Amino acid sequence: MTVVVVDDEPGILEAVEGRLQKEGYSVFTATTAEDGIRLFRKLRPDLMVVDVMLPQRSGLDLCRAVRRDSETPVIFLSARSSDEDRIAGLEAGGDDYVVKPFSLQELAIRVAKVLQRTRGFRTDQPLLLGNLRIDPRSHTAELDGRTLKLAPKEFALLHFLASHPGQVFRREQILDRVWGSDTYVTDRTVDVHVRWLRKLIEKDPSSPSRLVTVRGVGYRLLG
């Protein structure tokens, strides 16, 4: 599988490239967001590892550019470790957030786990839930035949809940199943993604009847 690594620190770039090559990945590197976007468009990689703080355009900008037409998973690298910075990375479309300095072994494990989660959705059969059709193989969802524009984590959340219609899940259960237990995210991340999904699948997002809140417990998806 192909991985693109974007970082403006030569030492980190070389170290990450070397470790991921030892893991069997084909690795391509860039030092700016613009070069990273060009590599993405040329290679359509299986995953990208992107530093948040890049010259001129940030890694967040790069991820948003990727998200306009792709579900390619993105793992952020950053020296910033606050909850706000992590949430900003996830809300930009990132799949994981690794704080510098980091262990190369840990990063390799995170790369493998993100690929396992994101690629795994494509092997399942399509799900039908009323007028909602979810196809993990193409990573698409349709409502009344109309394709919904979903970010990767929005799709992952929708697919997970649709796989268990009517079942109530606590936020921490959703975080573990959709984001992974080794990823640092908060309950607020779930709430944000639920709010985005409601705008797409609810007739009245302010009074949801499909993706509903069970007060004091969590969320469930109805047919």
C-alpha positions as CSV (number, residue, x, y, z in Angstrom):
1,M,0.0,0.0,0.0
2,T,1.1,3.6,-0.7
3,V,1.6,6.2,2.0
4,V,2.4,9.9,1.5
5,V,4.2,11.6,4.3
6,V,4.2,15.4,4.5
7,D,6.5,17.2,7.0
8,D,8.9,20.1,6.8
9,E,11.4,18.7,9.3
10,P,13.9,16.6,7.4
11,G,14.8,14.4,10.3
12,I,11.2,13.4,11.0
13,L,10.5,12.9,7.3
14,E,13.5,10.6,6.9
15,A,12.7,8.6,10.1
16,V,9.0,8.1,9.3
17,E,9.8,7.2,5.7
18,G,12.4,4.6,6.8
19,R,10.1,3.0,9.4
20,L,7.1,2.8,7.1
21,Q,9.2,1.3,4.3
22,K,10.4,-1.4,6.8
23,E,6.7,-2.1,7.4
24,G,6.3,-2.8,3.7
25,Y,4.6,0.4,2.5
26,S,5.6,2.4,-0.6
27,V,6.4,5.8,0.8
28,F,6.5,9.1,-0.9
29,T,7.4,12.4,0.8
30,A,6.8,16.1,0.6
31,T,7.7,19.1,2.7
32,T,4.8,21.5,1.8
33,A,1.1,21.2,1.7
34,E,1.0,22.1,-2.0
35,D,3.5,19.3,-2.9
36,G,1.5,17.0,-0.7
37,I,-1.7,17.8,-2.6
38,R,0.1,17.2,-5.9
39,L,1.3,13.8,-4.7
40,F,-2.1,12.9,-3.5
41,R,-3.7,13.8,-6.8
42,K,-1.0,11.9,-8.7
43,L,-0.8,8.7,-6.5
44,R,-4.2,8.5,-4.8
45,P,-2.4,6.9,-1.8
46,D,-4.0,4.5,0.7
47,L,-3.1,6.8,3.6
48,M,-1.4,10.2,4.4
49,V,0.7,11.2,7.4
50,V,0.6,15.0,7.6
51,D,2.3,17.5,9.9
52,V,-0.2,20.2,11.1
53,M,2.4,23.0,11.1
54,L,3.6,23.4,7.5
55,P,4.9,26.5,5.7
56,Q,2.4,28.6,3.8
57,R,-0.5,26.3,4.0
58,S,-1.2,24.1,7.1
59,G,-1.7,20.4,7.3
60,L,-5.4,21.1,8.1
61,D,-5.7,22.9,4.8
62,L,-4.1,19.9,3.1
63,C,-6.6,17.5,4.7
64,R,-9.6,19.7,3.7
65,A,-8.3,19.7,0.1
66,V,-8.1,15.9,0.2
67,R,-11.6,15.6,1.8
68,R,-13.2,17.5,-1.1
69,D,-13.1,14.4,-3.3
70,S,-11.6,11.5,-1.3
71,E,-11.9,9.4,1.8
72,T,-8.2,8.7,2.0
73,P,-7.4,8.4,5.7
74,V,-5.2,11.1,7.2
75,I,-3.1,10.9,10.4
76,F,-1.9,14.2,11.7
77,L,1.5,14.8,13.4
78,S,1.7,17.9,15.7
79,A,3.7,19.4,18.5
80,R,0.4,20.8,19.8
81,S,-1.4,18.6,22.3
82,S,-4.3,20.5,23.6
83,D,-7.9,19.2,23.3
84,E,-8.7,22.1,21.0
85,D,-5.9,21.3,18.6
86,R,-6.8,17.6,18.5
87,I,-10.5,18.4,17.9
88,A,-9.5,20.9,15.2
89,G,-7.6,18.1,13.4
90,L,-10.4,15.6,13.7
91,E,-13.0,18.2,12.5
92,A,-10.8,19.0,9.5
93,G,-11.3,15.3,8.5
94,G,-8.3,13.6,10.2
95,D,-8.6,10.0,11.3
96,D,-6.0,10.1,14.0
97,Y,-3.7,12.7,15.8
98,V,-0.2,11.9,17.0
99,V,1.7,14.3,19.2
100,K,5.4,15.0,18.7
101,P,7.7,13.6,19.9
102,F,6.3,10.2,19.1
103,S,7.5,6.6,18.9
104,L,8.0,5.3,15.3
105,Q,6.7,2.0,16.5
106,E,3.5,3.7,17.8
107,L,3.1,5.5,14.5
108,A,3.5,2.3,12.5
109,I,0.8,0.6,14.7
110,R,-1.6,3.6,14.3
111,V,-1.1,3.5,10.5
112,A,-1.9,-0.2,10.4
113,K,-5.0,0.2,12.6
114,V,-6.4,3.2,10.6
115,L,-5.9,1.2,7.4
116,Q,-7.6,-1.8,8.9
117,R,-10.6,0.2,10.1
118,T,-11.1,2.3,6.9
119,R,-10.5,-0.5,4.5
120,G,-12.6,-3.0,6.5
121,F,-15.8,-1.1,5.8
122,R,-15.5,-1.9,2.1
123,T,-15.8,-5.6,2.5
124,D,-19.3,-5.6,4.0
125,Q,-22.6,-5.9,2.2
126,P,-24.8,-2.9,1.6
127,L,-27.2,-2.0,4.4
128,L,-30.9,-0.9,3.8
129,L,-32.6,1.1,6.6
130,G,-35.9,2.4,5.3
131,N,-35.1,4.9,2.5
132,L,-31.4,4.9,3.5
133,R,-28.9,2.7,1.7
134,I,-25.3,2.4,2.9
135,D,-22.7,0.7,0.7
136,P,-19.4,0.1,2.6
137,R,-17.8,-1.3,-0.6
138,S,-18.0,2.1,-2.3
139,H,-18.1,4.1,1.0
140,T,-21.3,5.8,-0.1
141,A,-24.7,6.4,1.4
142,E,-28.0,7.3,-0.4
143,L,-31.2,8.8,0.9
144,D,-34.2,8.3,-1.4
145,G,-31.7,7.6,-4.1
146,R,-29.7,10.8,-3.6
147,T,-26.1,10.4,-2.7
148,L,-25.1,12.0,0.6
149,K,-21.8,13.9,0.8
150,L,-20.1,12.3,3.8
151,A,-16.7,12.8,5.3
152,P,-15.0,9.5,6.2
153,K,-15.8,9.6,9.9
154,E,-19.4,10.6,9.2
155,F,-19.8,7.6,7.0
156,A,-18.1,5.4,9.6
157,L,-20.4,6.6,12.3
158,L,-23.5,6.2,10.0
159,H,-22.4,2.7,9.0
160,F,-21.8,1.6,12.6
161,L,-25.2,2.8,13.9
162,A,-27.0,1.4,10.8
163,S,-25.4,-2.0,11.5
164,H,-27.2,-2.0,14.8
165,P,-30.6,-0.3,14.1
166,G,-32.5,0.7,17.2
167,Q,-29.6,-0.1,19.6
168,V,-28.5,2.6,21.9
169,F,-24.8,3.3,22.2
170,R,-23.0,5.4,24.8
171,R,-20.6,8.0,23.4
172,E,-17.6,6.0,24.8
173,Q,-18.8,2.9,22.9
174,I,-19.1,4.9,19.7
175,L,-15.6,6.4,20.2
176,D,-14.1,2.9,20.7
177,R,-15.9,1.3,17.7
178,V,-15.6,4.2,15.2
179,W,-12.4,6.0,16.2
180,G,-10.6,3.2,17.9
181,S,-9.5,2.9,21.5
182,D,-6.0,4.0,20.7
183,T,-7.1,7.4,19.3
184,Y,-7.4,10.4,21.5
185,V,-10.8,12.0,21.0
186,T,-13.5,13.3,23.3
187,D,-17.3,12.9,23.7
188,R,-17.7,16.2,22.0
189,T,-16.3,14.7,18.8
190,V,-19.2,12.3,18.7
191,D,-21.7,15.1,19.3
192,V,-20.2,17.1,16.4
193,H,-20.4,14.2,13.9
194,V,-24.0,13.4,15.0
195,R,-25.0,17.0,14.4
196,W,-23.5,16.9,10.9
197,L,-25.2,13.6,10.1
198,R,-28.6,15.0,11.2
199,K,-28.3,17.8,8.7
200,L,-28.1,15.2,6.0
201,I,-30.6,12.5,7.0
202,E,-33.2,14.3,9.1
203,K,-36.1,16.3,7.7
204,D,-35.8,18.6,10.7
205,P,-32.3,18.4,12.3
206,S,-33.5,20.5,15.2
207,S,-36.1,17.9,16.1
208,P,-34.5,14.6,15.0
209,S,-36.7,11.5,14.6
210,R,-34.2,9.1,13.1
211,L,-30.8,9.7,14.7
212,V,-32.1,10.3,18.2
213,T,-30.6,11.1,21.5
214,V,-31.4,8.8,24.4
215,R,-31.1,11.2,27.3
216,G,-28.4,10.2,29.8
217,V,-27.3,7.3,27.6
218,G,-26.2,8.1,24.1
219,Y,-27.5,7.7,20.5
220,R,-29.4,5.3,18.3
221,L,-30.4,5.2,14.6
222,L,-34.0,4.2,13.7
223,G,-35.3,3.0,10.3
